[in-house]
Amino acid sequence: MSVERIDSARLHSLREHEDAEFERMRPRSRALRERGRASMPGGVPMSWMAGLYEHPAIFPVAGDGAWFVDVDGHRYLDMNQVDVAGFIGFAPAPVTEALRARASRGSSFLLPGEDSIEVAENLARRVGLPFWQFTGAVSNSNAEAIRLARVSTGRERVLMFEGKYHGDVEDVLGRNDGDGPLSNAPRGEVTISFNDLAALESTLAGGDIACVLAEPMLTNFNLVFPDEGFWAEARAMIHAAGALLIIDEAHTHSFAYGGLVSAWQLSPDIVTLGKGLGSGVPFGAYGMTQEQARVLEQHSKPPSPLESGGAAIVTGGTTYASALVLAAARAALEQCLTPAEYARNDALGKRLAEGLEAIFMTRGLGWRAPQIGGRSGWVLGPQLPRNTAESAAAMDIFFSNTRRVFMANRGIWEALDTAGPSCSFAHVESDVDRYLEVAEEFVGLTTTAS
């Protein structure tokens, strides 16, 4: 395979040098990490902040547009955007002003405000599902959507696709560690390979699946697109089996206006959204058909120590749907997430992917750079993957993590090791060109040209 064109000796030598430089250049971040270890596990307030990267965590102090600055004064072009949660850029003026104005008048009341209606109506128009609820993150949206599906169908099991990530709630955390459909019996989870209609049909045939929870395409293990016609056939199978289809657009709502549910006309029963809709605030949402809205209205109740049992759908959180986050969501939807900005971002994504493939071609590498919206990636093989097994075969994690630290040392904050670079709504063409310039340097230092 073309992945073998990586020069392992040069790659490991470069990594050793870049790791040393990374540590040397950031003494203030190092000092803060050491101080933090006295009060926080790993020296960070959330374990992901240490676990996501092989290099030590840095401490940012400010961000503006597509760039942020750390405590050591280094400025970074962000090609990750807080794992999509900041895909409209840092400190977007409409959102910043909405937060300031709302905070000065009270942030949370545990009561509805007019902004909630405006946001729900906006999402209904752009996504195509008529009824909406708001949570604190997509993890919470997925948890409530699964509870709704279980009451609606009278079933327990949840079917997902290998390579997924749907949050940190128990029903979606199982792993597939072998071939074929595997289940997590206590939670009723089943995991199958993406794009495998035969496995989907076989698993649904048992009649015990409450819902299929899936991204429109896989985004946590590079980019994996659905086969032509996959979703139309899958949706028909799911509904024929009496199950519900829940589409998780935590990442993919950044790829197209109204998300891929709208762009690809997927027609799910429920769709879940979050990542602050790109604004960075802790906001999640889920939309549903009229049928599912009626089920929720009949069975929803807040948690209570006095009641148990029955077909109750426990929903909500004290700070969910707060005045503050709904003000931010309204500003993002009305002033930032416009069709024109999505189109401009898609053009930047094409520039990024075409530039990467040109670099690969110049070196004689049969590698690919997938693209959708502002997002691209590094596929170290000649074919775009159809599932996680194929994606893993065209991936080298050491290569990816070396690229991360190499780029950080040159002022670029690269994507996560199994993801890929992405342009935010704040990027411009010169930002893409800068990324490609550093990418070309890295490829030249770590591969053998033909």
Sine and cosine of phi, psi and omega as CSV:
sin_phi,cos_phi,sin_psi,cos_psi,sin_omega,cos_omega
0.00,0.00,0.37,-0.93,-0.01,-1.00
-0.92,0.40,-0.33,0.94,0.08,-1.00
-0.85,0.53,-0.41,0.91,0.02,-1.00
-0.95,0.32,-0.15,0.99,0.03,-1.00
-0.97,0.23,-0.11,0.99,0.13,-0.99
-0.93,0.37,0.76,-0.65,0.04,-1.00
-1.00,0.08,0.98,-0.17,-0.14,-0.99
-0.88,0.48,-0.67,0.74,-0.04,-1.00
-0.90,0.44,-0.71,0.71,0.00,-1.00
-0.93,0.38,-0.61,0.79,0.01,-1.00
-0.89,0.46,-0.73,0.69,-0.03,-1.00
-0.93,0.38,-0.60,0.80,0.05,-1.00
-0.91,0.42,-0.68,0.74,0.03,-1.00
-0.89,0.45,-0.67,0.74,-0.02,-1.00
-0.87,0.49,-0.70,0.72,0.00,-1.00
-0.86,0.50,-0.69,0.72,0.01,-1.00
-0.91,0.41,-0.72,0.69,-0.07,-1.00
-0.93,0.37,-0.60,0.80,0.06,-1.00
-0.88,0.48,-0.68,0.73,0.00,-1.00
-0.90,0.43,-0.67,0.75,0.03,-1.00
-0.91,0.42,-0.65,0.76,0.01,-1.00
-0.84,0.55,-0.73,0.68,-0.02,-1.00
-0.93,0.37,-0.66,0.75,-0.04,-1.00
-0.90,0.44,-0.60,0.80,-0.12,-0.99
-0.98,0.18,-0.12,0.99,-0.15,-0.99
-0.75,-0.66,0.87,0.50,-0.05,-1.00
-0.92,0.40,-0.56,0.83,-0.03,-1.00
-0.95,0.32,-0.63,0.78,0.10,-1.00
-0.89,0.46,-0.66,0.75,0.02,-1.00
-0.88,0.48,-0.68,0.73,-0.01,-1.00
-0.90,0.43,-0.63,0.77,0.02,-1.00
-0.93,0.36,-0.60,0.80,0.07,-1.00
-0.88,0.48,-0.70,0.71,-0.01,-1.00
-0.90,0.44,-0.67,0.75,0.05,-1.00
-0.89,0.45,-0.67,0.74,-0.04,-1.00
-0.90,0.44,-0.48,0.88,-0.02,-1.00
-0.90,0.44,-0.33,0.94,0.01,-1.00
-0.97,0.24,-0.28,0.96,-0.05,-1.00
-0.72,-0.69,-0.15,0.99,-0.03,-1.00
-0.68,-0.74,0.72,-0.69,0.07,-1.00
-0.83,0.56,0.80,-0.60,-0.02,-1.00
0.96,0.26,-0.01,1.00,0.00,-1.00
0.98,0.18,0.23,0.97,-0.05,-1.00
-0.75,-0.66,0.44,-0.90,-0.05,-1.00
-0.98,0.21,-0.26,0.97,0.09,-1.00
-0.61,-0.79,0.78,-0.63,-0.18,-0.98
-0.85,0.52,-0.46,0.89,0.05,-1.00
-0.82,0.58,-0.58,0.82,-0.11,-0.99
-0.89,0.45,-0.35,0.94,0.12,-0.99
-0.98,-0.18,-0.63,0.78,-0.12,-0.99
-0.97,0.25,-0.37,0.93,-0.06,-1.00
-0.96,0.29,-0.36,0.93,-0.13,-0.99
-0.82,-0.57,0.58,-0.81,0.09,-1.00
-0.99,0.17,-0.43,0.90,0.09,-1.00
-1.00,0.09,0.31,-0.95,-0.01,-1.00
-0.90,0.44,0.47,-0.88,0.04,-1.00
-0.92,0.38,0.56,-0.83,0.12,-0.99
-0.96,-0.29,0.24,-0.97,-0.05,-1.00
-0.90,-0.44,0.98,-0.21,0.07,-1.00
-0.95,0.32,0.42,-0.91,0.06,-1.00
-0.85,-0.53,-0.38,0.93,-0.03,-1.00
-0.30,-0.95,0.47,-0.88,0.08,-1.00
-0.64,-0.77,0.55,-0.84,0.01,-1.00
-0.52,-0.86,0.88,-0.47,0.00,-1.00
0.92,0.39,-0.85,-0.52,-0.04,-1.00
-1.00,-0.10,0.08,1.00,-0.14,-0.99
-0.81,-0.58,0.47,-0.88,0.18,-0.98
-0.65,-0.76,0.27,-0.96,-0.07,-1.00
-0.82,-0.57,0.64,-0.77,0.03,-1.00
-0.98,-0.18,0.07,-1.00,-0.09,-1.00
-0.91,0.40,-0.30,0.95,0.04,-1.00
-1.00,-0.02,0.07,1.00,0.07,-1.00
1.00,0.03,0.10,1.00,0.02,-1.00
-0.99,0.16,0.69,-0.72,0.00,-1.00
-0.96,-0.26,0.71,-0.70,-0.10,-1.00
-0.83,-0.56,0.71,-0.70,0.23,-0.97
-0.98,0.17,0.89,-0.45,-0.13,-0.99
-1.00,0.02,0.92,-0.39,0.05,-1.00
-0.96,-0.27,0.34,0.94,-0.03,-1.00
-0.83,-0.56,-0.58,0.81,0.05,-1.00
0.82,0.58,0.77,0.64,0.04,-1.00
0.82,0.57,0.71,0.70,-0.05,-1.00
0.77,0.64,0.76,0.65,0.07,-1.00
0.99,0.11,-0.31,0.95,-0.04,-1.00
-0.90,0.43,-0.26,0.97,0.03,-1.00
-0.85,-0.52,0.60,0.80,-0.17,-0.99
-0.96,0.27,-0.08,1.00,0.16,-0.99
-0.99,-0.11,0.09,1.00,0.07,-1.00
0.98,-0.20,0.25,-0.97,0.01,-1.00
-0.98,0.20,0.67,-0.74,0.10,-0.99
0.79,0.61,0.77,0.64,0.06,-1.00
-0.88,0.47,0.75,-0.66,-0.15,-0.99
-0.83,0.56,-0.70,0.71,-0.02,-1.00
-0.88,0.47,-0.63,0.77,-0.01,-1.00
-0.95,0.30,-0.68,0.73,0.01,-1.00
-0.86,0.51,-0.68,0.73,0.01,-1.00
-0.93,0.38,-0.65,0.76,0.02,-1.00
-0.89,0.46,-0.65,0.76,0.03,-1.00
-0.91,0.42,-0.68,0.73,0.01,-1.00
-0.88,0.47,-0.74,0.67,-0.05,-1.00
-0.91,0.41,-0.67,0.74,-0.03,-1.00
-0.94,0.34,-0.67,0.74,-0.02,-1.00
-0.88,0.48,-0.53,0.85,-0.02,-1.00
-0.96,0.29,-0.21,0.98,-0.02,-1.00
-0.89,-0.46,0.19,0.98,-0.01,-1.00
0.95,-0.32,0.76,-0.66,-0.13,-0.99
-1.00,-0.08,-0.48,0.88,-0.13,-0.99
-0.42,-0.91,0.68,-0.73,-0.06,-1.00
-0.76,-0.64,-0.15,0.99,-0.15,-0.99
0.84,0.54,0.58,0.82,0.04,-1.00
-0.56,-0.83,0.42,-0.91,-0.05,-1.00
-0.97,0.24,0.42,-0.91,0.12,-0.99
-0.77,-0.64,0.20,-0.98,-0.03,-1.00
-0.88,0.48,-0.52,0.85,0.01,-1.00
-0.84,0.54,-0.55,0.84,-0.01,-1.00
-0.89,0.45,-0.61,0.79,0.02,-1.00
-0.94,0.34,-0.68,0.73,0.01,-1.00
-0.87,0.49,-0.68,0.73,-0.01,-1.00
-0.93,0.38,-0.69,0.72,0.01,-1.00
-0.89,0.46,-0.68,0.74,0.01,-1.00
-0.91,0.40,-0.64,0.77,0.03,-1.00
-0.89,0.45,-0.73,0.68,0.01,-1.00
-0.90,0.44,-0.62,0.78,0.03,-1.00
-0.87,0.49,-0.68,0.74,0.01,-1.00
-0.91,0.41,-0.71,0.70,-0.13,-0.99
-0.99,0.12,-0.52,0.85,-0.05,-1.00
-1.00,-0.05,-0.60,0.80,0.05,-1.00
0.97,-0.24,0.03,1.00,0.10,-1.00
-0.96,-0.28,0.71,-0.71,-0.25,-0.97
-0.99,0.14,-0.38,0.92,-0.12,-0.99
-0.85,-0.53,0.61,-0.79,-0.13,-0.99
-0.68,-0.73,0.50,-0.87,0.14,-0.99
-0.72,-0.69,0.39,-0.92,-0.09,-1.00
-0.82,-0.57,0.62,-0.79,-0.05,-1.00
-0.74,-0.67,-0.34,-0.94,-0.01,-1.00
-0.98,-0.21,-0.27,0.96,-0.02,-1.00
-0.17,-0.99,0.24,-0.97,0.03,-1.00
-0.90,0.44,-0.53,0.85,0.10,-1.00
-0.79,0.61,-0.73,0.68,0.00,-1.00
-0.93,0.36,-0.63,0.78,0.04,-1.00
-0.88,0.47,-0.68,0.73,0.02,-1.00
-0.91,0.42,-0.64,0.77,0.01,-1.00
-0.88,0.48,-0.71,0.71,-0.01,-1.00
-0.94,0.33,-0.58,0.81,0.03,-1.00
-0.90,0.43,-0.63,0.78,0.04,-1.00
-0.92,0.40,-0.66,0.75,0.04,-1.00
-0.88,0.48,-0.66,0.75,0.04,-1.00
-0.89,0.46,-0.70,0.72,0.00,-1.00
-0.89,0.45,-0.62,0.79,-0.01,-1.00
-0.92,0.40,-0.67,0.75,0.04,-1.00
-0.94,0.34,-0.63,0.77,-0.04,-1.00
-0.90,0.43,-0.61,0.80,-0.06,-1.00
-0.98,-0.19,-0.29,0.96,-0.09,-1.00
0.96,0.29,0.33,0.94,-0.01,-1.00
-0.87,-0.50,0.18,-0.98,-0.08,-1.00
-0.91,-0.41,-0.57,0.82,-0.27,-0.96
-0.98,0.20,0.56,-0.83,-0.01,-1.00
-0.89,-0.46,0.79,-0.61,0.02,-1.00
-0.97,-0.25,0.76,-0.65,0.02,-1.00
-0.72,-0.69,0.11,-0.99,-0.02,-1.00
-0.95,-0.30,0.65,-0.76,0.03,-1.00
-0.81,0.59,0.71,-0.70,-0.02,-1.00
1.00,-0.09,0.00,1.00,-0.02,-1.00
-0.96,0.27,0.31,-0.95,0.32,-0.95
-0.57,-0.82,0.89,-0.45,-0.05,-1.00
-0.87,-0.49,0.33,0.94,0.07,-1.00
0.91,-0.42,-0.18,-0.98,-0.13,-0.99
-0.92,-0.40,0.36,0.93,0.08,-1.00
-1.00,0.02,0.44,-0.90,-0.21,-0.98
-0.84,0.54,-0.63,0.78,-0.11,-0.99
-0.93,0.38,-0.22,0.98,-0.08,-1.00
-0.85,-0.52,0.20,0.98,-0.12,-0.99
-0.99,-0.11,-0.12,0.99,-0.05,-1.00
-0.88,0.47,0.32,-0.95,-0.02,-1.00
-0.83,-0.56,0.49,-0.87,0.08,-1.00
-0.99,-0.17,0.93,-0.37,-0.10,-1.00
-0.94,-0.33,0.31,0.95,0.01,-1.00
-0.30,-0.95,-0.24,-0.97,-0.03,-1.00
-1.00,0.06,0.51,-0.86,0.10,-1.00
0.98,0.19,0.06,-1.00,-0.01,-1.00
-0.92,0.40,0.81,-0.58,0.06,-1.00
-0.87,-0.49,0.54,-0.84,-0.03,-1.00
-0.84,-0.54,0.41,-0.91,0.15,-0.99
-0.94,-0.34,0.99,-0.13,-0.20,-0.98
-0.84,0.54,-0.69,0.72,-0.04,-1.00
-0.86,0.50,-0.53,0.85,-0.04,-1.00
-0.96,-0.27,-0.12,0.99,0.03,-1.00
0.97,0.26,0.37,0.93,-0.02,-1.00
-0.99,0.11,0.61,-0.79,0.11,-0.99
-0.77,-0.64,0.70,-0.72,0.00,-1.00
-0.82,-0.57,0.78,-0.62,0.03,-1.00
-0.78,-0.63,0.17,-0.99,-0.01,-1.00
-0.96,0.29,0.61,-0.79,0.05,-1.00
-0.92,0.38,0.51,-0.86,0.00,-1.00
0.93,0.38,0.24,0.97,-0.02,-1.00
-0.96,-0.27,1.00,0.01,-0.04,-1.00
-0.92,0.39,-0.54,0.84,0.02,-1.00
-0.90,0.44,-0.69,0.73,0.03,-1.00
-0.91,0.40,-0.60,0.80,0.04,-1.00
-0.89,0.45,-0.75,0.66,0.00,-1.00
-0.87,0.49,-0.69,0.73,-0.02,-1.00
-0.90,0.44,-0.67,0.75,-0.04,-1.00
-0.94,0.33,-0.62,0.79,0.03,-1.00
-0.93,0.36,-0.40,0.92,-0.09,-1.00
-0.90,0.44,-0.36,0.93,0.01,-1.00
-0.93,0.36,-0.29,0.96,0.05,-1.00
0.96,0.29,0.29,0.96,-0.04,-1.00
-0.87,-0.49,0.18,0.98,-0.01,-1.00
-1.00,0.03,0.85,-0.53,0.05,-1.00
-0.97,0.23,-0.66,0.75,-0.06,-1.00
-0.38,-0.92,0.43,-0.90,0.22,-0.98
-0.97,-0.23,0.86,-0.52,0.02,-1.00
-0.95,-0.32,0.87,-0.50,-0.12,-0.99
-0.45,-0.89,0.49,-0.87,0.29,-0.96
-0.96,0.28,0.43,-0.90,0.11,-0.99
-0.87,0.49,-0.53,0.85,0.11,-0.99
-0.53,-0.85,0.41,-0.91,0.00,-1.00
-0.97,0.25,0.69,-0.72,-0.04,-1.00
-0.77,-0.64,-0.07,1.00,-0.04,-1.00
-0.99,-0.16,-0.04,1.00,-0.01,-1.00
-0.69,-0.72,0.89,0.46,-0.26,-0.97
0.90,0.44,-0.21,-0.98,0.03,-1.00
-0.99,-0.16,0.81,-0.58,0.03,-1.00
-0.81,-0.58,0.92,-0.39,-0.05,-1.00
-1.00,0.08,0.47,-0.88,0.12,-0.99
-0.96,0.30,0.51,-0.86,0.12,-0.99
-0.88,0.47,0.40,-0.92,0.08,-1.00
-0.83,0.56,0.81,-0.59,0.03,-1.00
0.98,0.18,0.01,1.00,-0.06,-1.00
-0.86,0.51,-0.76,0.65,-0.13,-0.99
-0.95,0.31,-0.55,0.84,0.04,-1.00
-0.89,0.46,-0.69,0.72,0.00,-1.00
-0.95,0.32,-0.65,0.76,0.00,-1.00
-0.89,0.46,-0.70,0.72,-0.01,-1.00
-0.88,0.48,-0.66,0.75,0.02,-1.00
-0.89,0.46,-0.67,0.75,0.04,-1.00
-0.89,0.46,-0.71,0.71,-0.06,-1.00
-0.88,0.47,-0.74,0.68,-0.03,-1.00
-0.94,0.34,-0.59,0.81,0.05,-1.00
-0.89,0.45,-0.49,0.87,0.00,-1.00
-1.00,0.08,0.00,1.00,0.03,-1.00
0.99,0.15,0.28,0.96,0.01,-1.00
-0.98,-0.21,0.20,-0.98,0.06,-1.00
-0.97,-0.26,0.46,-0.89,0.09,-1.00
-0.96,-0.28,0.86,-0.50,0.08,-1.00
-0.93,-0.38,0.86,-0.51,0.02,-1.00
-0.97,-0.23,0.83,-0.56,0.00,-1.00
-1.00,-0.09,0.94,-0.35,-0.02,-1.00
-0.94,-0.34,0.55,0.84,0.03,-1.00
-0.81,0.58,-0.72,0.69,0.03,-1.00
-1.00,-0.01,-0.71,0.71,-0.26,-0.97
-0.97,0.23,-0.20,0.98,0.09,-1.00
-0.93,0.37,-0.21,0.98,0.08,-1.00
-0.99,0.13,-0.15,0.99,-0.12,-0.99
-1.00,0.02,-0.40,0.91,-0.08,-1.00
-0.38,-0.92,0.48,-0.87,0.05,-1.00
-0.87,0.49,0.83,-0.56,-0.09,-1.00
0.99,0.15,0.07,1.00,-0.02,-1.00
0.96,0.28,0.01,-1.00,0.01,-1.00
-0.96,0.27,-0.37,0.93,0.12,-0.99
-0.83,0.56,-0.68,0.74,0.02,-1.00
-0.98,0.19,-0.75,0.66,-0.08,-1.00
-0.89,0.46,-0.59,0.81,-0.03,-1.00
-0.98,-0.21,0.04,1.00,0.03,-1.00
0.79,0.62,0.84,0.53,-0.10,-0.99
-0.99,0.14,-0.41,0.91,0.06,-1.00
0.78,0.63,0.85,0.52,0.07,-1.00
-0.98,0.21,0.18,-0.98,0.13,-0.99
-0.98,0.20,-0.56,0.83,-0.02,-1.00
-0.61,-0.80,0.60,-0.80,0.14,-0.99
-0.80,-0.61,0.65,-0.76,0.01,-1.00
-0.91,-0.41,0.64,-0.77,-0.03,-1.00
-0.74,-0.67,0.26,-0.97,0.07,-1.00
0.04,-1.00,-0.69,-0.72,-0.11,-0.99
0.80,0.60,0.48,0.88,-0.02,-1.00
0.89,0.45,0.31,0.95,-0.12,-0.99
0.75,0.66,0.58,0.81,0.05,-1.00
1.00,-0.01,-0.07,1.00,-0.08,-1.00
-1.00,-0.06,-0.23,0.97,0.06,-1.00
1.00,0.01,-0.18,0.98,0.03,-1.00
-0.99,0.16,0.39,-0.92,-0.05,-1.00
-0.97,0.25,1.00,0.07,-0.12,-0.99
-0.72,-0.69,0.72,-0.69,0.11,-0.99
-0.69,-0.72,0.30,-0.95,-0.02,-1.00
-0.46,-0.89,0.35,-0.94,0.22,-0.98
-0.57,-0.82,0.66,-0.75,0.01,-1.00
-0.94,-0.34,0.38,-0.92,-0.10,-1.00
-0.46,-0.89,0.30,-0.95,0.10,-1.00
-0.94,0.35,0.22,-0.98,0.05,-1.00
-0.87,0.48,-0.62,0.79,0.01,-1.00
-0.87,0.50,-0.72,0.69,-0.01,-1.00
-0.95,0.32,-0.52,0.85,0.06,-1.00
-0.89,0.46,-0.61,0.79,0.01,-1.00
-0.92,0.39,-0.63,0.77,0.05,-1.00
-0.88,0.48,-0.70,0.71,-0.01,-1.00
-0.90,0.44,-0.68,0.73,0.02,-1.00
-0.87,0.49,-0.60,0.80,-0.06,-1.00
-0.97,0.24,-0.47,0.88,-0.18,-0.98
-0.86,-0.51,-0.10,0.99,-0.08,-1.00
-0.97,0.26,0.65,-0.76,0.10,-1.00
-0.44,-0.90,0.51,-0.86,0.09,-1.00
-0.95,0.30,0.35,-0.94,0.04,-1.00
-0.85,0.52,0.62,-0.78,0.03,-1.00
-0.58,-0.82,0.71,-0.70,0.07,-1.00
-0.97,0.26,-0.13,0.99,-0.09,-1.00
-0.99,-0.15,-0.24,0.97,-0.07,-1.00
-0.80,-0.60,0.54,-0.84,0.08,-1.00
-0.42,-0.91,0.26,-0.97,0.05,-1.00
0.98,0.20,-0.02,-1.00,-0.01,-1.00
0.98,0.21,0.03,-1.00,-0.04,-1.00
-1.00,-0.01,0.85,0.53,-0.02,-1.00
-1.00,0.01,0.60,-0.80,0.12,-0.99
-0.94,-0.33,0.98,-0.22,-0.01,-1.00
-0.97,0.22,0.84,-0.54,-0.04,-1.00
-0.71,-0.70,0.24,-0.97,0.21,-0.98
0.99,-0.12,0.24,-0.97,0.07,-1.00
-0.37,-0.93,0.48,-0.88,-0.13,-0.99
-0.84,0.54,-0.59,0.81,-0.03,-1.00
-0.98,-0.22,0.08,1.00,0.10,-1.00
-0.89,0.45,0.52,-0.85,0.08,-1.00
0.80,0.60,0.58,0.82,0.01,-1.00
-0.94,0.34,0.36,-0.93,0.04,-1.00
-0.85,0.53,-0.59,0.81,-0.05,-1.00
-0.91,0.42,-0.79,0.62,-0.09,-1.00
-0.95,0.30,-0.51,0.86,0.04,-1.00
-0.95,0.31,-0.51,0.86,0.12,-0.99
-0.90,0.44,-0.67,0.74,0.04,-1.00
-0.91,0.42,-0.68,0.73,-0.01,-1.00
-0.89,0.45,-0.67,0.74,0.01,-1.00
-0.88,0.47,-0.69,0.72,0.01,-1.00
-0.89,0.45,-0.68,0.74,0.01,-1.00
-0.89,0.46,-0.72,0.70,-0.04,-1.00
-0.92,0.39,-0.70,0.71,-0.12,-0.99
-0.99,0.17,-0.51,0.86,-0.15,-0.99
-0.89,-0.46,-0.30,0.95,-0.06,-1.00
-0.92,-0.39,-0.72,0.69,-0.13,-0.99
-1.00,0.03,0.89,0.45,-0.06,-1.00
-0.99,-0.11,0.39,-0.92,0.06,-1.00
-0.82,0.57,-0.63,0.77,-0.02,-1.00
-0.89,0.45,-0.65,0.76,-0.01,-1.00
-0.94,0.33,-0.60,0.80,0.09,-1.00
-0.88,0.47,-0.67,0.74,0.00,-1.00
-0.91,0.42,-0.66,0.75,0.02,-1.00
-0.91,0.42,-0.63,0.78,0.02,-1.00
-0.91,0.41,-0.63,0.78,0.04,-1.00
-0.88,0.47,-0.64,0.77,0.04,-1.00
-0.90,0.45,-0.63,0.78,0.05,-1.00
-0.91,0.41,-0.64,0.77,0.05,-1.00
-0.88,0.48,-0.64,0.77,0.05,-1.00
-0.90,0.43,-0.66,0.75,0.04,-1.00
-0.87,0.49,-0.66,0.75,0.01,-1.00
-0.90,0.43,-0.77,0.63,-0.04,-1.00
-0.91,0.41,-0.69,0.72,0.01,-1.00
-0.91,0.42,-0.59,0.81,0.04,-1.00
-0.92,0.40,-0.66,0.75,0.04,-1.00
-0.90,0.43,-0.70,0.71,-0.01,-1.00
-0.91,0.42,-0.53,0.85,0.07,-1.00
-0.91,0.41,-0.64,0.77,0.06,-1.00
-0.89,0.47,-0.72,0.70,-0.01,-1.00
-0.88,0.47,-0.68,0.73,-0.03,-1.00
-0.90,0.43,-0.66,0.75,0.00,-1.00
-0.87,0.50,-0.58,0.82,0.01,-1.00
-1.00,0.08,-0.03,1.00,-0.03,-1.00
0.97,0.26,0.42,0.91,-0.01,-1.00
-1.00,-0.09,0.77,-0.64,0.03,-1.00
-1.00,0.10,0.79,0.61,-0.04,-1.00
-0.98,-0.21,0.29,-0.96,-0.04,-1.00
-0.81,-0.59,0.41,-0.91,0.08,-1.00
-0.78,-0.63,0.99,-0.12,0.03,-1.00
-0.92,0.40,0.29,-0.96,0.00,-1.00
-0.46,-0.89,0.68,-0.73,0.22,-0.98
-0.42,-0.91,0.75,-0.66,-0.12,-0.99
0.84,0.54,-0.68,-0.73,0.03,-1.00
-0.99,0.11,-0.02,1.00,-0.16,-0.99
-1.00,-0.07,0.62,-0.78,0.12,-0.99
-0.69,-0.73,-0.35,-0.94,-0.02,-1.00
-0.03,-1.00,0.09,-1.00,0.02,-1.00
-0.90,-0.43,0.97,-0.26,0.08,-1.00
-0.97,-0.25,0.94,-0.35,-0.12,-0.99
-1.00,0.09,0.81,0.59,-0.01,-1.00
-0.23,-0.97,0.18,-0.98,-0.13,-0.99
-0.99,0.12,-0.23,0.97,-0.05,-1.00
-0.86,-0.52,0.63,-0.78,0.12,-0.99
-0.93,0.36,0.69,-0.73,-0.08,-1.00
-0.95,0.31,0.47,-0.88,0.06,-1.00
-0.96,-0.26,-0.20,0.98,-0.02,-1.00
-0.36,-0.93,0.01,-1.00,-0.08,-1.00
-0.95,0.31,-0.48,0.88,0.05,-1.00
-0.89,0.45,-0.71,0.70,0.02,-1.00
-0.93,0.38,-0.58,0.81,0.02,-1.00
-0.91,0.41,-0.67,0.75,0.01,-1.00
-0.89,0.46,-0.59,0.81,-0.01,-1.00
-0.93,0.37,-0.36,0.93,-0.01,-1.00
-0.94,-0.34,0.52,0.85,-0.05,-1.00
-0.68,-0.73,0.56,-0.83,0.09,-1.00
-0.71,-0.70,0.96,-0.28,-0.12,-0.99
-0.91,0.41,-0.60,0.80,0.03,-1.00
-0.90,0.43,-0.66,0.75,0.06,-1.00
-0.87,0.49,-0.71,0.70,-0.01,-1.00
-0.89,0.45,-0.70,0.72,-0.04,-1.00
-0.96,0.29,-0.49,0.87,0.11,-0.99
-0.93,0.37,-0.64,0.77,0.05,-1.00
-0.88,0.47,-0.63,0.78,0.02,-1.00
-0.85,0.53,-0.79,0.61,-0.07,-1.00
-0.94,0.33,-0.57,0.82,0.06,-1.00
-0.87,0.50,-0.72,0.69,-0.02,-1.00
-0.95,0.33,-0.62,0.79,0.04,-1.00
-0.86,0.51,-0.63,0.78,0.02,-1.00
-0.94,0.34,-0.16,0.99,0.03,-1.00
-0.88,-0.48,0.34,0.94,0.15,-0.99
0.99,0.14,0.45,0.89,0.05,-1.00
-0.77,-0.63,0.79,-0.62,0.06,-1.00
-1.00,-0.08,0.97,-0.25,-0.13,-0.99
-0.99,0.15,0.22,-0.98,-0.04,-1.00
-0.95,0.31,0.07,-1.00,0.03,-1.00
-0.93,0.37,0.31,-0.95,-0.21,-0.98
-0.90,0.43,-0.48,0.88,0.01,-1.00
-0.96,-0.27,0.16,0.99,0.02,-1.00
-0.96,-0.27,-0.64,-0.77,0.00,-1.00
-0.26,-0.97,0.23,-0.97,-0.03,-1.00
-0.92,0.38,0.46,-0.89,-0.02,-1.00
-0.55,-0.84,0.60,-0.80,0.09,-1.00
-1.00,-0.02,0.69,-0.73,0.10,-0.99
-1.00,0.01,0.10,-1.00,0.06,-1.00
-0.92,0.38,-0.24,0.97,-0.01,-1.00
-1.00,-0.03,-0.14,0.99,-0.01,-1.00
-0.96,0.29,0.39,-0.92,0.13,-0.99
-0.78,-0.63,0.14,-0.99,-0.08,-1.00
-0.86,0.52,-0.61,0.80,-0.01,-1.00
-0.91,0.42,-0.47,0.88,0.08,-1.00
-0.92,0.39,-0.71,0.71,0.04,-1.00
-0.87,0.50,-0.69,0.72,-0.02,-1.00
-0.90,0.44,-0.58,0.81,0.05,-1.00
-0.91,0.40,-0.69,0.72,0.05,-1.00
-0.85,0.53,-0.71,0.70,-0.03,-1.00
-0.91,0.42,-0.57,0.82,0.04,-1.00
-0.88,0.47,-0.72,0.70,0.00,-1.00
-0.95,0.31,-0.61,0.80,0.05,-1.00
-0.87,0.50,-0.67,0.74,0.01,-1.00
-0.90,0.44,-0.65,0.76,0.04,-1.00
-0.88,0.48,-0.70,0.72,-0.03,-1.00
-0.90,0.43,-0.71,0.70,0.01,-1.00
-0.87,0.49,-0.66,0.75,0.01,-1.00
-0.89,0.45,-0.51,0.86,-0.02,-1.00
-1.00,0.08,-0.25,0.97,-0.17,-0.99
-0.83,-0.56,0.00,1.00,-0.01,-1.00
-0.80,-0.61,0.30,-0.96,0.07,-1.00
-0.98,-0.20,0.88,-0.48,-0.02,-1.00
-0.96,0.28,0.50,-0.86,0.05,-1.00
-0.99,0.13,0.00,0.00,0.00,0.00
